[in-house]
């Protein structure tokens, strides 16, 4: 899932975002809806790591602005 997200973000470019369903469609094909929990879980893990890094003064690394934007979106849509 992580590779699919990074691939989409890199193709989109810095400062641009993706929809979580795009990653799910890339990984799951016709069964993309079943892949959505995996997308949300991957982003939640990234968000938690990014937040911890931010709190420790290390900032957020990754694919650029789009990653930060996507992580922010996912934080508001975390399951449970």
C-alpha positions as CSV (number, residue, x, y, z in Angstrom):
1,X,0.0,0.0,0.0
2,X,2.8,2.4,0.9
3,X,4.4,1.9,-2.5
4,X,1.1,2.7,-4.3
5,X,0.6,5.9,-2.3
6,X,4.2,7.1,-2.9
7,X,3.9,6.2,-6.6
8,X,0.7,8.3,-6.9
9,X,2.1,11.2,-4.9
10,X,5.3,11.3,-6.9
11,X,3.4,11.2,-10.2
12,X,1.1,14.0,-9.0
13,X,3.9,16.3,-8.0
14,X,4.9,18.4,-5.0
15,X,2.1,20.3,-3.4
16,X,-0.6,18.2,-5.0
17,X,-2.8,15.6,-3.3
18,X,-4.4,12.2,-4.1
19,X,-7.7,10.7,-3.1
20,X,-7.3,7.6,-0.9
21,X,-9.5,5.7,-3.4
22,X,-6.9,6.2,-6.1
23,X,-4.4,4.2,-4.0
24,X,-7.0,1.6,-3.3
25,X,-7.9,1.3,-7.0
26,X,-4.2,1.0,-7.9
27,X,-3.8,-1.9,-5.4
28,X,-7.2,-3.5,-5.5
29,X,-8.4,-3.1,-9.0
30,X,-12.0,-4.1,-9.3
31,X,-12.1,-4.9,-5.6
32,X,-10.8,-1.4,-4.6
33,X,-13.4,-0.9,-1.9
34,X,-11.9,-3.9,0.0
35,X,-8.5,-2.2,-0.2
36,X,-9.7,1.0,1.5
37,X,-9.1,-0.1,5.1
38,X,-5.5,-0.9,4.1
39,X,-5.1,2.6,2.6
40,X,-6.5,4.2,5.8
41,X,-4.2,2.1,8.0
42,X,-1.1,3.0,6.0
43,X,-1.9,6.7,6.1
44,X,-2.7,6.5,9.8
45,X,0.7,4.9,10.5
46,X,2.4,7.6,8.5
47,X,0.4,10.4,10.2
48,X,1.4,9.1,13.6
49,X,5.1,8.9,12.7
50,X,4.9,12.4,11.1
51,X,3.2,13.8,14.1
52,X,5.8,12.3,16.5
53,X,8.6,13.7,14.3
54,X,6.9,17.1,14.3
55,X,6.6,17.1,18.1
56,X,10.2,16.1,18.4
57,X,11.2,19.0,16.1
58,X,12.2,16.8,13.1
59,X,9.5,17.9,10.7
60,X,7.8,15.7,8.1
61,X,9.8,13.9,5.4
62,X,8.6,12.2,2.4
63,X,7.3,13.0,-1.1
64,X,6.8,16.7,-0.3
65,X,3.8,18.9,0.2
66,X,1.3,16.4,-1.1
67,X,2.4,13.9,1.6
68,X,1.8,16.4,4.3
69,X,-1.6,17.4,2.9
70,X,-2.6,13.7,2.6
71,X,-1.5,12.9,6.1
72,X,-3.5,15.8,7.4
73,X,-6.6,14.6,5.5
74,X,-6.2,11.0,6.8
75,X,-5.9,12.2,10.4
76,X,-9.5,13.4,10.2
77,X,-10.7,10.1,8.7
78,X,-8.9,7.7,11.0
79,X,-11.0,4.6,11.6
80,X,-12.2,3.9,15.1
